[in-house]
Amino acid sequence: MGANNNKKKRQRRRDGSNWGFFKKTVYYAIVVILVMAVVEAYLLWLDNYNMLHPEVVAATAMGYVEELPLDGVLVWDERVVPAPREGVVTYLFHEPRRVQKGDTVAAIDGVAVAVDTPGYFSPILDGQEGKWVYAKLWHGFSQFPLLENPRPVQEGLPLEKGKPLGKLVPQPQDLRCIAYLDKTISLEQDIKRGFLEIKTEPAGKGRQAAVRASVEVGQKVKVYLTLPFFPPEILRRRTFSCSVLTGNRQGVALPHSAVVLREGALGVLMVKGTVTEFTQVEGFPADESNFFITKGVVPGNVVVLHADKVKEGVVRLW
């Protein structure tokens, strides 16, 4: 009899424990559901708040210029100055320099060698004297021939009669350049206008180079330019590098997040009073931070900063 009573008590304790576990499970489940409901309600409120109170940004004025690298070769009229006699040559100067008619530029065994015309005299030769001419460079080569390193004529050594002791570049004359450039729409427009803007130093100002001739070569454009300078030191080499500035345009800058693609159209969410309105724009990415817009937005226009998170409609900015 006592054993039966103990068995019933243990059964009631087990039943009470199971019921307690069930109640706790239900309680925690209800708490979790309530928390999730509160979080969901908060997120819905926050999303609705963000829709009505989006971050905005004002368009700022911006200028954009394409910068194309130019690596070309220089062309000028020149002639070799031959040794008038055999002997040991010495020079009055060892760098290219402007000279006048009758100026002494060297001496052979102490006998002066003078030039018969004004220009630039250079005692530095590269073996292309008389060969490096426009006709061959423009029509005869799809790529520019390799150049030997220029070297000065050595002093103190015997020089045979008639051998070159330097070169003379008559002045005045234009310094010319032949180069290949990547073909772009703006570059083609500049070529049609007859000039290109070039910059020889990163922080320097642009200068105009006249276009003498041009021809398309695949995805490149071969150009023949007149450069707006001709310093004597440039005779040390026949290669030339600079930047071509093209496509100078004015527009506005906006962060990339302000520009979206909707139904195949590029645009922004323009803020007009208390509403946002999708406005189509034209432009392109200018850099990692800015999108350059040429049409559709003017400086001072206010647009939604994160356009992909906001729909058109009523907004409350304040």
C-alpha positions, 0 to 999 in steps of 0.5 A: 500500500505504501509503495503504491502511494510513493509511486503515485507521488513520483508520477504527480511530480513528473507530471508537474515537472512536464507541465512546468517545462511546457509553461516555460516553453510557451512563455519564452516562445511568446517573449521571443514572438513579442520581441520579434514583433517589436523589432519588425515594427521598429524596422518598419517605422525606421524604413518609413522614417527614412523614406520620408526623411532621406539624406540629401546632397546638393550638386556642386559645379565641376569641370572635367577634362580627359587627359591622354598620354602622348608619346611621340617623336620630334621632327626638325630640319637639320644638317651635319657639320662636317670636319673641314680637315683631319685632326683632334677636335675640341668644343667651346660648349658641350650642350646644344646652344643657339649660335649666330652666323659666323660663330665658332663652335669647335676647333680642329688642331686649334683651327676654328670651325664656324657655322654659316647660318644661325640656329642651334648647334649640338655636338651630340649625335645619334646616327639618325642625322639626315635619315630622321625625316617627316616623309619616312616617319609619316608614310614609311612606318607603322611604328617608330624605329628604335633610336640609339642613345645619343652620344657626344663626339669625343674630344681629344681623338683624331677625327677624319676630314668630312666626318660629322663633328656636330649638327646644326638646326637652322632657326627659325623653324617650327618644332614638330611632333608625330605621335599615336593617340587613343581615339576618343570623340572629344579628341576627334572634335579637337583635331577637326578644330585644328589644335590640341591642348598639351601639357608638359608638366603635371602642374603646368598650364596647357598650351595649344599645338597646331594639327598639321595632319592626322590619320586614323589607324585602328583604335588610334589616331596618328597626328602630326603637330606643331609644338608651341616651343623649341628650346635648344636643350630638346635636341638631346633626344628625338622622343617627346612625352606630354599629356593631351587635354581634351573634352573640356566640359562643365557640369556638376558632381554628385556621389555615385550613390545619388545616381541610379538606373531605373528601367534603362534610364540613368537618373537621380531623385530630385527634391522639389519642395516636399516631393522627390521626382526621378529625373533623367541625367547624362554623365559618367563616373569621373573618379572613385567618389564622383559622378560627373553629370553634363545634363539634367542637374545644375549646381545647387539642385538638391537630390537624394543621397542614397537613391536606391533606398528611396521611392518617389513621393512625399518627403519631410526634410525638416 
